[in-house]
Amino acid sequence: MIKLKVLVVDDEPAAQEGIRLRLEQYDDVEVVGVCRSAGDALERVHTLAPDILFLDVEMPGTSGIEMLQRLPPGLDPAVVLVTAYSEFALAAFEVDAVDYLLKPIDDDRFEVALDRARRRCQRVRNEQLALKMRSLLTGDDVGAADHMTPLAEPEAAIRRFLVRHEARELAIDITRIVWIEAAGDYIRLHSLDGDFLLRDSLRHVEQRLRGSFGRVHRSALVCFDQVHELRPTAHGDFDVLLHNGQTLRMSRTYRDSFRRGLETATSEA
């Protein structure tokens, strides 16, 4: 049996111990590390490549949400957020966490959360296996993200996407892409030439775009060069107005990182 590697990140020793002791009851998981801060956890994530992350939302310094935005390229563990406040349930949705647990942790809810994390890990592994099999059978280099292990070397930056359209392959330059959204096992490219589907993950594509796009939501990337205006709305959110007249909502989770990226991004034109 290949055990799922679990990293626990919480600044409260009692909470750390509670999660660790619960996990010891399961034969298919192994706690490979326990961290008290997001900074320490980022280093451990890079070296340990955990499959599952039990992550406290509020910690001194860098928060759990901010830590997820800084995960090393090639890593996308199943995340269970742990918090004392129910209002962070929305944050769990925005960062694509599989579940969230309220302190004090209920044993039954813990088992539900762990099972959801297991299913996420299994689904990712099945997708990886299917892609590898397809690559062996067809000889194609299928560009899908390897979520379970870090990339040995950074992949080359994307300059254009090859997409199938009416029995042809079109080369869509990234300067023609306005924004990109997740669509199940695919991504949808919204370009100046129309919309196209491509088999890939949003996180994998984001890594290879080298800072020319920024995330405005857990399921959407926007080209910085296509942004006309950021318009504040209620509750700290922003509307992103694009040069083509389209408006996208940007969540608070990605607000600061998107604004920094917008200020410093280099044009691809």
N, C-alpha and C positions, 0 to 999 in steps of 0.2 A: 504494500500500500504506500503510495506517495502522499505524504502528509502535506496539508496546506500550512504554509508559514504565516504566522500571525505576529504583528508588531502592535504593542499597546502603548498609547501615548496619552498620559494624563499627569497633571502636576500634583494631584492628591494621592499620597501613598496608599490610603485606604481604598480608593477607587481602583488604583493599579492592581492591588492585591486581590480585590473582589473579582475583577475580570480575569486575572491570571488563574485563580482557583477554579472559577467556573469552566475555563477552557481546558483545565487538566482532566475534566470528566470525559472528554471526547478523544477517541483514539485517532481520528483522522486529521487533527490539527496539532500544531506545535508552536508554542510561544518562543520566538527566536530573539525577542528583545523587548525591553520595557524602558520607556523614555519619559522624562519629566518636563521636557520642553520641546517646542516645535523645531528649534534650531538643532538640537541633538537628534531629533527624529529624522530630519532631512538627511543628515549624514548616514544614519543607520539604514534608512530606506535605500539609499544609493548602494550600500554594501550588501544588504541582506535581501533586497528585492522581495519583500513580503507579498503574499497573495491577498491577505486580508489586513486591514488597518482598523483598529478600534481607537478612535481619535476624539479627545476632549475638545469641545468647541472653544471654550474660554480658558486661556492660559496666559500667564504674564508674558509680555513681549509679543511675539508673533502668535496670532490666533490659529486655531485648527483650520479655519477656512482659508486664511492666508497661506498656510503651509501647503494646502492642496494645490494652490495656484503655482507653487514653486517646485512641484514634484519634478525629479530628474526626467529627461526625455526617455521614452520607452517604457515608463512605469505607469501602470494604471490599476492599483490594487482595488479590490472591493472594499468600500469604506463604510463603516458603521460609526456615525457620530454619537458621542456621549455628552449629555448636557443636563444641567439642572433646570433648564428653562424651556417650556413647551414652545415658545415663539421661535425657537431655532429650527423647528420642523420645516419651515419654508427654506431655510438655508440648506438643509439636507437635499431638498428637491433641486435647488439651483446648482449644487456642485455634483449632482448625480450620485449621491450616496445611496447605498442599497437600503439603509434603514437608519433610524436614530433611536437611542435609548435614553430615557429620563432617569436621573438619579433621584432617590435610591433605585437601583436596578432591580426589576422584577425577574425572577428566574425564568418564568414562562416566556416573557418578552425577549429575554436574552437568547433563548433557544430559537425563537422565530427569526431574530436578526441574524444569528449565525447561519441558520438554514438558508436565508436569502443570500448571504455572502457566498455560501457554498455553491448555490445554483449559479450565481454570477460567474464564479471562477470556472465552473464546469462548462458553462456556455462559451466563455472565451476560449477555453482549451479546445472545445469541439470545433469552433470556428477556425482556430489555428490549424488543427489537424486537417480539416476539409480543404483549407487553402494550400497546405503543403501537398496533399494528395493531388489536388488539381494541378499544382505546379509540376509535379512529377509526371502526371499523365499527359499534360499539354506542352510542357517545356516552357510555359510562360512564367515570368517573374511576377507573381501576384503581389501587388503593393499593399499589404495589410499590416497594421501595427502589431508587434509582438508585445502583448500586455504583461506577460508573466515574467519576462527577464529583460534586463537592461540591454540596450544595443551596444555591441562591442565598439562600434565606430559610428559617428553621426552620419546619417544618410545625406546625399547631395541635396542641395536646395532645389525646390521645384521652380521651374521657369515656365512650364506649360503643362497642361493636363491633356492626356490622350483619352478621348471619350468615344464610345460607339454611338453612331447616329445613322439610322437607315442603311445598315450594312456597310457603313464606312467608319473610319476612325478619324475624328477631327482633332487637331492640335489647337487647344484653347490657351492662349497666352494668359499668364496671371494678371497682366495689366488690363485684361478684358473682364476679369471677375469682379463683381460688385460685392457679393457676400456669399457665404457658404453655410448650409445648415445640415444637421444630422437628420437622416431619414432611415431609421432602423439600422440595417447592416450596410447602408449606403450613405453617401453624402450627396446633397443636391447643390450643384454649382449654379448660382444665379449670375449670369454674365450679360454683357451688352449685346450678345448674339443669341440669347435665349437661355433656357434652363436645361441642365444635363445631369443625369444620374451617374455616379461612379462608385464602384465597390471599394470602400475604404472607411477608415474611422476619422472622426473630426480631430481627435487628439493627435493621431499620427500625421495628418495633413498639417496641423498647426505647427508641429515641430519642424517640418520641412519648409515652411513658408518663411522662416528666418526673420520674423518680426515685421513683415509687411502687412499682416492681418492681426486683428485683436479680437478677443472673445468678449461679446456683449451679453451672452447668456450661455448656459451650459450646452446649448445645442446650436449656437450660431457664432460664426466668425465674420468680421467685416473688414474689408480693405480700407486701410487708413486713407489712401488717396481718394477714395470715393465718398468720404465724409464731408458734408457741407456745414453741419451745425450740430451742437449738442444743446438740447433744450431741456432744462430741469422741469420735472413734474412733481407731483405730491409724493411724500414719504421717501424723499431722497433718491428716487429713480431719475433716469434721463431718457428722453427720446433722442435717437440718433437719426438725423435727417441726412439723406444721401443726395448726391448730385442728380440722380435720376428721379427725384421727387418722392421716393419711398421712405417710410418711417419705420424704424425698428425700436423696440423697447430694450433698454439696457438695465440689467438688475444691479442693485447696490453691490453685490458680491464682486463684480468685475469693474466697477466704476473707476476706482483709482488706477488700476493697472492699465485700463484702456486709455485713460486720459494721458498717462505717462507715455504710452506707446504712440499715441497720436502726436505728441509734442516732439518725439525723437525719431520717428520712423523716416527712413530714407526712401524716396520715390523709386519705384521699379521701372518707371518709364525711361 
